[in-house]
Amino acid sequence: MSQDTSHHQNQGRDQVPIAALPPVFAHVDIAEHYQQGRFSSRLEAELADILCNGQPVEEPEGGRPIALTDEALSVLHSLIRTLQSKGR
C-alpha cells in the first residue's frame, strides 16, 4: 500500500513543461495590438480576433475561419465585455 502512495507522489516529477505556441491571429491589426500589449490577456485577443466581423481575413495556413451562429456570437460578445470589464 505504501508503494501505491509513493508512486502517486512521484508521478508528476517526470513531466517536463513546454512553452505554449504563440497565438496566430487571422486579423493583422489584432496581432499587432496583442504584441503591443493592448489586450489584457491572450484569450481576450483571440476572442476579439474571432469577433472581428466585416474586415478582411487572412486565411490561416491549413484552415479556415469558424462560422458561428448568432447565438454563439452573442455569447462571445458577452464574454468579451465581461473580460474587458474585469481587466480594466
C-alpha positions as CSV (number, residue, x, y, z in Angstrom):
1,M,0.0,0.0,0.0
2,S,2.8,2.4,0.7
3,Q,4.2,1.7,-2.8
4,D,0.9,3.0,-4.3
5,T,1.2,6.2,-2.2
6,S,4.8,6.9,-3.2
7,H,4.0,6.1,-6.8
8,H,1.3,8.8,-6.8
9,Q,3.6,11.3,-5.1
10,N,6.4,10.9,-7.7
11,Q,4.1,10.8,-10.7
12,G,4.3,14.5,-11.6
13,R,8.0,14.8,-11.2
14,D,8.8,13.2,-14.6
15,Q,6.8,15.7,-16.5
16,V,8.7,18.4,-18.4
17,P,6.8,21.7,-19.0
18,I,6.9,23.1,-22.5
19,A,6.1,26.6,-23.7
20,A,2.8,27.3,-25.4
21,L,2.9,28.0,-29.1
22,P,2.5,31.7,-29.9
23,P,-1.0,32.7,-31.0
24,V,-1.8,33.1,-34.6
25,F,-4.4,35.7,-35.5
26,A,-6.5,36.0,-38.7
27,H,-6.5,39.8,-38.5
28,V,-3.2,41.6,-38.7
29,D,-4.4,44.5,-36.6
30,I,-5.4,42.2,-33.7
31,A,-1.9,40.5,-33.9
32,E,-0.3,44.0,-33.7
33,H,-2.4,45.1,-30.8
34,Y,-1.7,41.8,-28.9
35,Q,2.1,42.3,-29.5
36,Q,1.8,45.8,-28.2
37,G,0.0,44.6,-25.0
38,R,-3.3,46.3,-25.7
39,F,-5.3,43.3,-24.6
40,S,-5.4,42.2,-21.0
41,S,-5.0,38.5,-22.0
42,R,-4.3,36.2,-24.8
43,L,-7.9,34.9,-24.5
44,E,-9.3,38.5,-25.0
45,A,-7.2,38.9,-28.1
46,E,-8.2,35.6,-29.5
47,L,-11.9,36.3,-28.9
48,A,-11.5,39.8,-30.5
49,D,-10.0,38.1,-33.5
50,I,-13.0,35.7,-33.8
51,L,-15.5,38.6,-33.4
52,C,-13.8,40.9,-35.8
53,N,-16.6,41.0,-38.4
54,G,-16.6,42.9,-41.7
55,Q,-12.8,43.1,-42.0
56,P,-10.8,41.1,-44.5
57,V,-9.4,37.9,-43.0
58,E,-6.1,36.4,-44.0
59,E,-6.8,32.7,-44.2
60,P,-4.5,30.8,-41.8
61,E,-2.4,28.1,-43.3
62,G,-4.2,24.8,-43.3
63,G,-7.6,26.1,-42.2
64,R,-10.5,28.5,-42.5
65,P,-12.2,30.8,-40.0
66,I,-15.0,29.3,-38.0
67,A,-18.6,30.2,-38.9
68,L,-20.6,31.0,-35.8
69,T,-24.3,31.1,-35.2
70,D,-26.0,34.3,-34.0
71,E,-26.3,32.7,-30.5
72,A,-22.7,31.8,-30.4
73,L,-21.7,35.3,-31.4
74,S,-23.9,36.7,-28.7
75,V,-22.2,34.6,-26.1
76,L,-18.8,35.5,-27.3
77,H,-19.6,39.2,-27.3
78,S,-20.9,38.9,-23.7
79,L,-17.7,37.1,-22.7
80,I,-15.6,39.8,-24.3
81,R,-17.5,42.5,-22.4
82,T,-17.0,40.6,-19.2
83,L,-13.3,40.2,-19.8
84,Q,-12.9,43.8,-20.6
85,S,-14.7,45.0,-17.5
86,K,-12.6,42.8,-15.3
87,G,-9.3,43.7,-17.0
88,R,-9.7,47.5,-16.7
